[in-house]
Amino acid sequence: MIEEKVTLLRKQFQQDLQSVRDTQGVEQLKVRYLGKKGPVADLMNALRECSHEERPHFGKQINDLKVEFSALCDGALEAFRKAEVAVQLAHEKLDTTLPGRKKFHGRKHPIGQMMDDVIAVFASMGFSVQYGPDIDSDYYNYEALNFPPDHPAREMQDTFYLSTDMLLRSHTSNTQMRVMEKNTPPIRIIAPGTVYRNEEITARSHVFFHQVEGVYIDRGVTFSDLIVTMEEFWKKLFRKEIETRFRPSYFPFVEPGMEVDIRCTACQGSGCRLCKQTGWLEVAGSGLIHPEVLKNGGIDPEVYSGYAWGLGIERLAMLRYGIHDIRLFAENDLRFLSQF
């Protein structure tokens, strides 16, 4: 009869509950006894076989059994949860007598620091900052800057070509032409950024590095303006008088062109490893903008003239900090970077 089944089911449930060892076991036991296909549900279905007089009595017993099982399961769950939390806290406890963990503050990469200093000096001299794309066409990187397709000067800069026309820029001079196309003189800008060249990685060269190019175009700009600007720049950057030296050189986009040297900042010109015992450090290339480049930018070379000069940020950082291997800047070695 139903009453006997209730008694047996209660006894069986209590035995099964005693064998449970964790919260997952309690959840499974609750589903097994109180679920839609469990024995309590079977008892409810068995009420159909009872008379109308017996149904209220047996129905109450079954409901009481259901409430009892549910309460026992909830009590067991709470007990197991407390036990599990206690175990977790015991393993995760914090010893407040231990010293705190030191937090290290981030800082700018030495190349970023050097770039900021260079931009700040140019900004104080009236130059605005302009940026160009790292991926550009052959036209803006070479042809518009007076590099014809068969020009031997292209061999001076081994280029990463992405297609027959698109490439990774080999200098930030690609920005120069874009600015000339959209603006009329006077133009006084600098173009900082990353450049890429397909070269062997050594202590003095890498496949990517950083440049800043300065450009000034106006009526009556002369070679003297270029020299005075560069001398003022080095004095502001190094915060002292810097002796400069200029040597004739060739670049397709300037005419005439020259290399710029400064007196070695490490040995003051007496000769050392940094300057290869010469007393001088090569720091920039420069010259008056070629008339053909001005024409390509939509500027009349009969009315306007200008100068351009570019310098490598890694080169300047190596000079400032006495570093002899350019690869250190790209290796992400915290022992090296934490010194700056």
C-alpha positions in Angstrom: 0.0 0.0 0.0 1.0 3.7 -0.3 1.7 4.1 3.4 4.2 1.2 3.3 5.8 2.6 0.2 6.2 6.0 1.9 7.9 4.4 4.9 10.3 2.3 2.7 11.1 5.3 0.5 11.9 7.5 3.5 14.3 4.8 4.8 16.0 4.3 1.4 16.4 8.1 0.9 18.0 8.5 4.3 20.5 5.7 3.5 21.3 7.2 0.2 21.7 10.7 1.7 24.3 9.4 4.2 26.4 8.0 1.3 26.6 11.4 -0.4 30.0 13.2 -0.2 29.6 16.5 -2.0 27.2 19.1 -3.3 27.1 17.4 -6.7 26.0 14.2 -5.1 23.2 16.0 -3.3 21.9 17.6 -6.5 21.9 14.2 -8.2 20.1 12.6 -5.3 17.4 15.3 -5.3 16.8 14.9 -9.0 16.6 11.1 -8.6 14.0 11.1 -5.9 12.0 14.3 -6.7 12.3 14.5 -10.4 9.5 13.9 -12.9 10.5 10.2 -13.2 11.4 9.6 -9.6 9.7 7.5 -6.9 7.8 10.4 -5.3 6.2 11.2 -8.7 5.3 7.5 -9.0 3.6 7.7 -5.6 1.5 10.7 -6.8 0.5 8.7 -9.9 -0.5 5.7 -7.6 -3.1 8.0 -5.9 -5.4 7.3 -8.9 -5.9 3.8 -7.6 -7.1 5.0 -4.2 -10.6 5.7 -3.3 -11.9 9.2 -2.9 -11.9 8.9 0.9 -8.2 7.7 0.9 -6.8 10.2 -1.5 -6.6 13.2 0.9 -4.9 11.2 3.6 -2.3 9.5 1.3 -1.9 12.7 -0.7 -0.8 14.6 2.4 1.7 11.9 3.3 3.3 12.1 -0.1 3.4 15.9 0.0 5.0 15.8 3.5 7.5 13.3 2.2 8.3 15.6 -0.8 8.8 18.6 1.5 10.9 16.4 3.9 13.2 15.2 1.1 13.6 18.7 -0.3 14.4 20.2 3.2 17.0 17.4 3.8 18.7 18.0 0.5 18.8 21.8 1.1 20.3 21.2 4.5 22.9 18.8 3.1 23.7 21.3 0.3 24.3 24.1 2.8 26.5 21.9 4.9 28.6 20.7 2.0 28.9 24.3 0.6 30.2 25.6 3.9 32.7 22.7 4.1 33.9 23.3 0.5 34.3 27.1 1.2 36.2 26.3 4.4 38.6 24.1 2.4 39.0 26.7 -0.3 39.7 29.5 2.2 42.3 27.2 3.9 44.2 26.8 0.6 43.8 30.5 -0.5 44.4 32.2 2.8 46.6 35.3 2.7 49.5 35.7 5.1 49.3 39.4 6.0 52.8 39.3 7.6 54.4 38.8 4.1 55.9 41.9 2.5 53.8 43.4 -0.4 54.6 42.6 -4.0 56.4 45.4 -5.8 54.6 46.9 -8.7 56.8 48.1 -11.6 55.8 51.3 -13.4 55.8 51.2 -17.2 57.8 53.7 -19.1 58.4 54.7 -22.7 60.7 52.8 -25.0 64.0 54.6 -25.5 63.2 55.1 -29.1 59.9 56.7 -28.1 61.7 59.0 -25.7 64.1 60.0 -28.4 61.4 60.6 -30.9 59.5 62.8 -28.5 62.6 64.9 -27.8 63.2 65.4 -31.6 59.6 66.3 -32.3 59.6 68.7 -29.3 62.7 70.5 -30.7 61.2 70.8 -34.2 57.9 72.0 -32.7 59.7 74.8 -30.8 61.2 75.9 -34.2 57.8 76.3 -35.8 57.5 72.9 -37.6 54.1 71.0 -37.6 53.9 67.2 -37.5 52.5 65.3 -40.5 52.2 61.5 -40.9 52.2 59.3 -44.0 51.3 55.7 -44.6 53.7 52.9 -43.9 52.4 51.0 -46.9 52.5 53.2 -50.0 52.8 53.2 -53.8 56.0 53.2 -55.7 55.0 56.6 -57.0 55.0 58.4 -53.6 58.0 56.5 -52.3 60.2 56.8 -55.4 58.9 58.2 -58.7 57.5 61.5 -57.4 60.8 62.0 -55.5 62.8 61.9 -58.7 63.6 58.1 -58.6 62.7 56.9 -62.2 62.1 53.2 -62.6 65.6 52.5 -63.8 67.3 54.9 -61.5 70.4 53.3 -59.9 69.8 55.1 -56.6 66.9 52.6 -56.0 69.6 50.0 -55.4 70.7 52.1 -52.4 67.5 51.2 -50.5 66.6 47.5 -50.7 62.8 47.6 -50.6 60.1 45.3 -49.3 57.7 45.1 -52.3 54.2 43.9 -51.6 53.2 43.9 -55.3 54.6 45.5 -58.4 53.3 48.9 -57.3 52.9 48.7 -53.5 55.7 48.6 -50.9 56.7 49.2 -47.3 58.1 52.7 -47.4 61.9 53.0 -47.3 61.9 56.5 -45.9 59.4 59.0 -44.5 59.9 61.2 -47.6 56.7 59.7 -49.0 54.9 62.2 -46.6 56.6 65.1 -48.3 54.9 64.7 -51.6 51.4 64.2 -50.1 51.8 67.4 -48.1 52.9 69.4 -51.2 49.9 68.2 -53.2 47.4 69.4 -50.6 49.0 72.7 -49.4 50.5 75.8 -50.8 53.7 77.3 -49.4 54.9 78.3 -47.0 55.2 74.7 -45.8 57.1 73.9 -42.7 56.6 70.3 -41.5 58.3 67.2 -40.1 57.4 63.6 -40.9 58.2 61.1 -38.2 57.6 57.4 -38.6 58.8 53.8 -39.1 60.6 52.8 -42.3 61.6 49.4 -43.7 64.5 48.2 -45.7 65.4 44.7 -46.8 68.9 44.7 -45.2 70.9 42.2 -43.3 70.4 42.6 -39.5 73.7 43.6 -37.9 74.9 45.7 -35.0 74.5 48.8 -37.2 71.5 48.0 -39.4 68.0 46.5 -39.1 65.0 45.8 -41.4 63.0 48.5 -39.7 63.9 51.7 -37.9 62.6 55.2 -37.3 63.1 58.5 -39.1 62.1 62.1 -38.9 62.3 64.3 -42.0 62.1 68.0 -41.9 60.8 70.1 -44.9 60.6 73.8 -45.4 59.3 75.4 -48.7 58.8 79.1 -49.2 60.0 82.0 -51.4 63.7 82.6 -51.2 64.7 79.5 -49.1 68.5 79.1 -49.4 71.2 76.7 -48.4 72.1 79.1 -45.6 68.6 78.6 -44.1 69.2 74.9 -44.1 72.6 75.1 -42.3 71.3 77.6 -39.7 68.3 75.4 -39.0 70.4 72.2 -38.5 72.9 74.0 -36.3 70.1 75.3 -34.1 68.4 71.9 -34.0 71.5 70.1 -32.7 72.1 72.8 -30.1 68.6 72.5 -28.8 68.6 68.7 -28.9 71.9 68.2 -27.0 71.4 71.4 -24.9 74.9 72.7 -25.7 76.9 74.1 -28.6 77.5 71.3 -31.2 80.2 71.6 -33.9 78.9 70.5 -37.3 80.5 69.5 -40.5 78.9 69.3 -44.0 80.1 67.0 -46.8 78.8 66.9 -50.4 76.6 63.9 -51.2 74.0 62.7 -53.6 70.3 62.1 -53.1 67.9 62.0 -56.0 65.3 64.3 -54.3 67.7 67.1 -53.4 70.1 69.3 -55.4 72.7 70.0 -54.1 72.8 67.4 -51.4 75.1 66.9 -48.4 75.8 64.7 -45.4 75.8 66.2 -41.9 78.3 65.3 -39.2 78.6 66.5 -35.7 81.6 66.5 -33.4 81.6 63.2 -31.4 79.6 63.7 -28.2 81.4 60.9 -26.4 85.1 61.9 -26.9 84.6 65.5 -27.9 86.5 64.8 -31.1 89.6 63.1 -29.8 88.6 59.8 -31.3 86.9 56.8 -29.7 85.1 53.5 -30.6 81.8 55.3 -31.1 83.1 57.6 -33.9 85.6 55.0 -35.2 88.5 57.2 -34.1 87.5 60.0 -36.5 86.1 62.4 -34.0 83.0 62.9 -36.1 79.5 61.2 -36.2 77.3 61.1 -39.3 73.8 62.1 -38.2 71.7 63.3 -41.2 71.3 63.7 -45.0 70.0 66.9 -46.4 69.8 69.4 -49.3 67.7 71.8 -51.3 64.6 70.1 -52.7 65.1 69.2 -56.4 63.0 71.3 -58.8 61.5 68.2 -60.3 60.2 67.1 -56.9 58.6 70.5 -56.4 56.9 70.2 -59.8 55.6 66.8 -59.0 54.1 68.3 -55.9 52.3 71.0 -57.9 54.7 73.8 -56.7 56.4 76.2 -59.2 60.2 75.9 -58.7 60.7 79.3 -60.4 58.8 80.9 -57.5 59.5 78.7 -54.5 62.4 76.8 -53.1 62.9 74.6 -50.1 65.1 72.2 -48.2 64.7 68.8 -46.7 66.7 66.8 -44.3 66.2 63.5 -42.5 67.8 61.7 -39.5 67.5 58.3 -37.9 66.1 58.1 -34.4 68.0 54.9 -33.5 71.2 56.6 -34.6 70.6 59.5 -32.3 69.6 57.2 -29.4 72.8 55.2 -29.9 74.8 58.5 -29.7 72.9 59.8 -26.7 73.2 56.6 -24.6 76.5 55.2 -25.9 74.9 52.0 -27.4 76.8 50.1 -30.0 74.2 47.6 -31.2 71.0 48.7 -32.9 69.4 45.2 -32.3 69.0 45.9 -28.6 66.2 48.3 -29.3 64.0 45.6 -30.9 64.8 42.6 -28.6 62.4 43.6 -25.7 65.0 42.6 -23.1 63.8 44.2 -19.9 67.4 44.2 -18.5 68.2 46.7 -21.3 65.0 48.6 -21.4 64.7 49.2 -17.7 67.8 51.4 -17.9 65.9 54.2 -19.6 
